Amino acid sequence: MSMINQLKDGKTKDFAKHCYETSSVERLRAAAEGKADQAEMEHWNLSEGQWEEAIATALADHEAKDSK
């Protein structure tokens, strides 16, 4: 989770960690390609930009782990 740990915003970092720990690469890719999930944004109190950053970061960390 090296990229996640570099996130400055606490809410974004917490959501990114949650996504990394609970979501598959396939689910994260689908989320990154689609629209921001309004329910998740409300639950985690995130803006659309924070949600997108968290998804992209969690996906990048998963892909970095899988390429090793």
Secondary structure, 3 states (H helix, E strand, C coil): CHHHHCCCCHHHHHHHHHHHHHCCHHHHHHHHHCCCCHHHHHHHCCCHHHHHHHHHHHHHHHHHHHCC
